[in-house]
């Protein structure tokens, strides 16, 4: 089954083509990071306009790189949510038009499910049930994937997502955007012992909270109590500590067979290393280029969604859409 997947939930215009949910043929991403860097974060209206300009050239590039034609495709898949409504609409309406023009089924995919299925684009698929730690700019969740298409929410952020906290901390420290790579680079060059920053353990809860940590970074920066690189290192260590400790605890409690790390923050080296060490079961993590938003993960997820049936052309975006809700 050959699926073309379209992803426009935030600031990447992305199209991927995948065979049988596993074999990647192409993954084209037009990033807007340089455009939004001047604002210190993603501007929704700007993102939508950039998607409009980029979407068709990216579709054409994906087809050319995969050396296939629309006639070769079995389905068109698209992120229907969650995400920025205006950005989602560009991808969804493009997918509708292509599915109609090419006479192909249209498959709606949850953006978070796409991130999970980036882990299937590897030589060996992860065994289920699996605990998925999804960490990105807009989401921080621990989800139990009981089987394909069956999810149970185990924990989530009560305020900032981890990626959002990285962006805000980097902005306060003057390190640039996007915050994840900037914080990681600065932390490597810290040189001095980083300050110990607070962890919100929230008792026995499996939820996360990063707002207090973000406030601590701001206070240290304002006081000039430590170099920016040292604060960045302390911040990163605190985030990684909480994410990995709670994921490992949940994994042991539910008897999962694997842990799936996914989302943009999954590209963070210390997080990958710490979770691999702490997890009581094998860890799967996508290649770095499949951690951030991409169309290949949407195409992969769509293969496992195909049995649920195609969506109609009256499909609308869902800016808020819990993975556990189906």
C-alpha positions in Angstrom: 0.0 0.0 0.0 1.6 3.3 -1.2 0.4 6.3 0.9 1.2 10.0 0.4 1.1 11.8 3.7 0.7 15.6 4.2 1.6 17.4 7.4 0.9 21.1 8.1 -0.1 21.3 11.8 2.4 24.0 12.7 5.3 25.5 10.8 6.6 22.6 8.6 5.1 22.0 5.2 5.8 18.3 4.8 5.0 15.5 2.4 6.2 11.9 2.7 5.5 8.7 0.7 5.6 5.4 2.5 5.1 1.7 1.5 3.0 -0.5 3.8 3.6 1.8 6.8 7.2 0.8 7.0 9.4 1.6 4.0 10.2 5.2 3.4 10.4 6.4 -0.2 10.7 10.1 0.4 10.3 12.7 3.1 10.3 16.4 1.9 10.1 19.1 4.5 9.9 22.9 3.9 10.9 24.4 7.2 9.8 27.9 8.3 12.2 28.0 11.3 14.2 30.9 9.9 11.1 33.0 9.2 9.7 32.6 12.8 13.1 33.0 14.5 12.8 36.8 14.2 9.6 36.6 16.4 11.0 34.1 18.9 8.2 31.6 18.2 5.7 30.5 15.6 3.2 33.2 14.3 0.1 31.2 13.2 -1.0 33.6 10.4 2.5 33.7 9.0 2.7 29.9 9.1 -0.6 29.5 7.2 0.6 31.8 4.4 3.9 30.0 4.1 2.0 26.7 3.9 -0.1 28.0 1.0 3.1 29.0 -0.9 5.0 25.7 -0.2 2.4 22.9 -0.3 2.1 22.2 -4.0 5.8 22.5 -4.8 6.5 20.1 -1.8 3.9 17.6 -3.2 5.5 17.7 -6.6 9.0 17.3 -5.1 7.9 14.2 -3.1 6.4 12.5 -6.1 9.5 13.2 -8.2 11.9 11.9 -5.5 9.9 8.8 -5.0 9.7 8.3 -8.8 6.0 7.7 -8.7 2.9 9.2 -10.2 -0.5 9.9 -8.6 -1.8 6.7 -10.3 0.7 4.6 -8.3 -0.7 5.8 -5.0 -3.3 3.9 -3.0 -4.3 6.7 -0.6 -3.8 10.3 0.4 -3.3 10.9 4.2 -3.4 14.2 6.0 -3.0 15.5 9.5 -6.5 16.7 10.6 -5.4 17.8 14.1 -4.4 18.8 16.7 -2.5 21.9 15.7 -3.0 25.5 14.5 -6.4 25.6 12.8 -5.3 27.8 9.9 -2.2 25.7 9.2 -4.2 22.5 9.4 -6.7 23.8 6.9 -4.1 24.3 4.2 -3.0 20.7 4.4 -6.5 19.3 4.7 -7.9 21.2 1.8 -5.0 20.3 -0.4 -5.4 16.6 0.6 -9.1 16.8 -0.2 -8.4 18.3 -3.6 -5.7 15.8 -4.5 -7.8 12.8 -3.3 -10.8 14.0 -5.3 -8.7 14.7 -8.5 -6.8 11.5 -8.3 -9.8 9.3 -7.2 -8.0 8.1 -4.1 -9.2 7.4 -0.5 -8.6 10.2 2.0 -7.3 9.1 5.4 -7.4 11.5 8.4 -4.5 11.1 10.9 -4.1 12.4 14.4 -0.8 14.4 14.5 0.3 12.7 17.8 -0.4 9.3 16.3 1.9 10.3 13.4 4.7 11.0 15.9 4.2 7.6 17.5 4.4 5.8 14.1 7.6 7.5 13.2 9.0 4.6 15.2 7.7 2.1 12.6 9.9 3.6 9.9 12.8 1.4 11.1 14.2 -2.1 10.3 12.3 -3.7 13.2 8.9 -2.5 14.4 8.4 -2.0 18.1 6.4 -4.7 20.0 3.0 -3.7 21.5 1.8 -2.8 24.1 4.1 0.1 24.3 4.4 3.3 26.3 4.8 6.3 24.1 6.4 9.5 25.4 5.3 12.2 23.0 7.2 15.4 23.6 7.1 18.4 21.3 6.4 22.1 21.2 2.7 21.7 21.7 2.4 18.4 23.5 3.9 16.4 26.4 2.0 13.1 27.0 2.6 9.6 28.2 0.3 7.2 26.2 -0.2 3.5 26.4 -0.5 2.0 22.9 -2.4 -1.2 23.7 -2.6 -2.1 20.0 -2.8 -0.3 16.7 -5.4 2.4 17.0 -6.0 1.7 20.7 -4.6 4.3 23.2 -4.9 5.2 26.8 -3.7 8.5 28.2 -1.5 8.0 31.3 -0.1 11.4 31.9 0.1 14.9 30.3 1.4 18.3 31.0 -0.7 20.6 33.2 0.8 23.8 31.7 3.7 24.2 29.2 4.7 21.4 26.9 8.4 20.4 27.1 9.2 21.8 23.7 7.4 25.1 24.6 9.4 25.3 27.8 12.6 24.8 25.8 11.6 27.6 23.4 10.7 30.0 26.3 13.9 29.2 28.3 16.0 29.8 25.2 14.3 33.1 24.5 14.9 34.3 28.1 18.6 33.2 27.9 19.1 34.9 24.5 20.0 31.6 22.8 17.7 31.8 19.8 14.9 29.8 18.2 14.0 26.9 18.0 14.9 26.5 21.7 15.5 22.7 21.8 18.7 22.6 19.7 19.8 26.0 21.1 19.6 24.8 24.7 21.3 21.5 23.9 24.2 23.3 22.2 24.6 25.8 25.0 24.5 23.0 27.6 27.3 21.1 25.9 29.5 24.2 26.3 28.5 25.1 29.9 32.0 24.6 31.2 30.9 25.2 34.9 28.7 23.1 37.1 25.1 24.0 36.3 22.7 25.2 39.0 20.2 22.6 40.2 16.7 23.7 39.1 13.4 22.6 40.5 11.5 19.4 39.4 7.7 19.3 39.6 7.2 15.7 40.7 3.5 16.3 41.5 3.4 13.5 44.1 2.4 10.2 42.6 0.8 11.8 39.5 2.2 10.8 36.1 1.5 14.4 34.8 4.1 17.0 34.0 4.5 20.6 34.9 7.2 22.9 33.5 5.9 26.4 34.4 7.8 26.5 37.7 11.0 25.5 36.0 10.6 28.1 33.4 10.1 30.8 36.1 13.3 29.6 37.9 15.2 30.0 34.6 13.8 33.5 34.2 14.7 34.5 37.8 18.3 33.2 37.5 18.8 35.0 34.2 17.4 38.3 35.6 19.7 38.0 38.7 22.8 37.1 36.6 23.4 34.3 39.0 25.0 32.0 36.5 26.1 32.1 32.8 23.4 31.4 30.2 25.1 28.1 29.2 25.1 26.9 32.8 21.4 27.8 33.3 20.6 26.0 30.0 22.4 22.9 31.2 20.5 23.0 34.5 17.2 23.5 32.7 17.8 20.6 30.3 18.9 18.2 33.1 15.7 19.0 35.1 13.4 18.4 32.1 15.2 15.1 31.1 15.1 13.9 34.8 11.3 14.3 35.1 10.4 13.0 31.6 12.5 9.9 32.0 11.7 9.1 35.6 8.0 9.2 35.1 8.1 7.3 31.8 10.2 4.5 33.4 7.8 4.3 36.4 4.7 4.1 34.2 6.3 1.5 31.9 7.1 -0.8 34.8 3.6 -0.4 36.2 1.6 -1.2 33.0 3.9 -4.1 31.8 4.7 -2.6 28.4 7.0 -4.4 26.1 8.7 -1.3 24.7 9.0 2.5 25.1 8.5 4.8 22.1 10.1 8.2 22.2 8.6 10.7 19.7 8.0 14.3 18.9 10.5 17.2 18.2 12.1 17.0 21.7 12.9 13.3 21.0 15.8 14.7 19.0 17.5 15.8 22.3 20.6 13.7 22.8 20.6 13.7 26.6 16.9 12.7 26.7 17.5 9.8 24.3 20.5 8.6 26.3 18.8 8.9 29.7 15.6 7.2 28.7 17.5 4.3 27.1 19.4 3.9 30.5 16.3 4.2 32.7 13.7 2.3 30.7 13.0 -1.2 32.0 12.2 -2.3 28.4 13.9 -1.6 25.0 13.6 2.0 23.7 12.6 2.9 20.2 13.4 6.5 19.0 13.1 7.7 15.4 16.0 9.0 13.3 16.6 12.7 14.1 15.0 13.9 10.8 11.8 12.0 11.7 11.5 13.5 15.2 10.2 16.9 14.0 7.0 17.2 12.0 7.1 15.3 8.8 4.8 13.8 6.2 6.3 10.3 6.3 5.0 9.7 9.9 1.5 10.6 8.7 1.8 8.2 5.8 3.0 5.5 8.1 0.2 6.0 10.6 -2.4 6.0 7.8 -1.5 2.5 6.8 -2.6 1.3 10.2 -5.7 3.5 10.0 -6.8 2.3 6.6 -8.9 -0.4 8.0 -11.0 2.2 9.8 -12.2 3.5 6.4 -11.6 6.6 4.4 -12.8 10.0 5.5 -15.4 12.0 3.5 -14.7 15.2 1.7 -16.7 17.0 4.5 -13.8 16.3 6.9 -12.9 19.3 9.0 -9.8 20.1 11.2 -9.7 19.5 14.9 -7.4 21.9 16.6 -7.8 20.0 19.8 -7.9 16.2 19.4 -6.9 13.7 22.1 -5.1 10.6 20.9 -7.0 8.6 23.5 -10.3 9.8 22.0 -9.7 7.8 18.8 
